[in-house]
């Protein structure tokens, strides 16, 4: 008797050939069974196995990227330094395996990551020494504070330690911020997980490689996106439940986008384009991971179609087409709304049918906006005539389509104001009409809101609170948007205001692009403001800090009405409502008694450059961000 696997074979009179065939069959069964078990177990990755898979990496310690920078070029040295550091840091990000970044995010150190941080410290020391050898180090430092916003986050982390100290050129090597990668990963997987889902790991690894691939033409400040809501939803939720969740998120995104219209003329389009493009990319990722997701994706698209969410359904169906999914498996009604013919005419006609029948819908913005722009261009070319009136009717109709999302819920105040503004626009005389149209929807006809790169992390700001309270010296509480004139006058007269619960210090990018601060700056002057690097001030430096002004603040006292420079303090401790105390000098000299102001974590203290003040001081041990703004038309 011969035993093979779980089967016994009697030799007896059985031919040798037959026996060999049965043995081969049994071994094949064992192989496929074991392979199935292997694939089943590979759905999860242990942290120990992940750590063992990380190969040793050699970093270019001996190469100095600043060697070729010319220090005698007075106007070109700062841009050359920024380019060199940006190029060098982009090349080394991918030298650290994605597994090492992920392990760092979940609280496990690796030799590769430790050596990487050492290398960044060496690079910062070299930069510090280079800047000290330059003929005008302070001027170069001021130029770098502006240029640094256009480099990748790792380059900013390296450069910030050399340019943030206003008193000396002391080089800091202990505060290298790599949170732009590890913080989003920590949010996805949580603290110290025992194992990781293999599909999610490989999906994020692919995104990581494409985000920081030096061979691709990518925005240097593009962020590594770790959102897995769509993938997890397709895998774990029913299409109906996921469609409802997506529609609710898209509705909030539309509300936020239109709330930005009055103050951020470009941002509303970019926010919607950001949302649409990510949904489209998520669809292609799922299909390239496993074609089995094709059926659930088609079901999800049908559910969104029935909910009249054209923003979501077009992103998914075009994603199916990009991934070369079998077109015969996509229902005809879905294929029709993504036909390019006539600027997506079927989609626009379907949306207008919804409007005429009183049904709410979330529109696919791109074709409607493009038609709107073409209509506005036609208005410019025609005098008052029947053609002019037809163009005017199309503009009005397009505006209605763009705002039709509001019928999902009771129209908010901001939506009513936008609708009123558009009605005013289309009833003004000709010249003012076309001008105001472009103020409301400012974009060149050739550009698409779906292809523009949004500001870092802007999609996470969809929950815009238009009721932003402002504390002023008199003790009154104003609204930043409704009482803007009084807010601005208080800033001019008193030198400070406090925006209550108006910042998110979990992300330095959201601090740097704070929409409420940007709204204030846009109303202060038609001239743009230059923004310095957001500087993290640790708690150890906040206690009993000296009274200081803005750089060159003494020269600004006679020009208070012009608001030439501003400082914003973004206070940590929003979650636990940390208490803060801030002091400023009323008389403008150190001999007068200071006045103390109470603030709370999440507040933004904004003060004019001429005001003599201390750094805010927390009751508990916590930090803050400082951001300085300079008027670009002032000779600093």
PyMOL commands that set and color helices and strands:
alter all, ss='L'
color gray80, all
select helices_A, chain A and resi 16-41+47-52+77-93+98-105+111-133+137-150+153-163+179-189+198-211+229-236+239-259+267-289+293-306+310-322+327-329+332-337+341-356+365-381+386-402+404-408+413-425+430-440+458-461+484-494+508-512+515-524+539-541+553-562
alter helices_A, ss='H'
color red, helices_A
select strands_A, chain A and resi 2-4+7-9+44-46+195-197+469-471+477-479+496-499+529-531+535-537+565-571+579-585+594-600+604-608+617-618+624-631
alter strands_A, ss='S'
color yellow, strands_A
deselect
rebuild
show_as cartoon
